[in-house]
């Protein structure tokens, strides 16, 4: 891993050139907040750097809400996804373990993953519900993205992480090695400020392993209390960076449609005979937390909750899982 530096003006010009060869998505502000947009040359100046976080989780680029899995995957131009917060970079680890497990690799997921260059954006600041650090995830990436960006005034600092990232920046002119230690020290200070904000904001929130133990031991009263305002909309699971449950729906012509499912939907676990272990709302509600903090850690190396806070922000019933966990401590 090494650092490069370029003037912001030259970086913008380089992005415009990359648009000729790549499909590029980057976060920008819209009427609803910050989210990824398909980049056009006139949009380069609108890109948001180092501010958490796009509304759409990264997983959506690899697992669409609905797709026909009986057709041959289309050949598409190589794509770049920019401005990814580290909570989403880490969140991609679990789908990768599930869909690229060696025994059965999902062809659609695999091709999209191989066809994508991931450019992270270090978070220099936090949102109200960010709590990645509580689960051992830094607000800046060091390993799983291909490149990482930090905008300091009129300079773009590029952290080169993988060979795929190295190959991409060969197409960028005016890059220089970063040799100024004062800039690196400034970056470290900004990283520390963000981590301090996260620590202060989430003081008392249990870590990932402790949360699993608390969830496993919790009685029905806490689940009934917090599920009382749940409307079973499924927003918490659909917006989650790691939830990937789906249905396979048969269509005429021997087609199969893979459609995203959510464990909070009524009938999620109903079988053909009508039996439904999760018929009661509070049981369905608890099931989500058992899956994330107990069952997934037993089967996978990757973390099943990255502390992005999107589930809290998306909840119609204004349910905060962090408040629930704090009550269990």
Helices and strands as residue ranges (DSSP letters): E 2-7, H 8-18, E 23-30, E 33-38, G 41-46, G 58-61, E 66-68, E 79-84, H 86-99, H 107-114, E 116-121, G 132-135, E 147-152, E 155-160, H 163-169, E 176-177, H 181-201, H 208-217, H 220-227, H 235-238, E 246-251, E 255-260, H 281-290, I 291-295, H 296-299, H 310-314, H 321-328
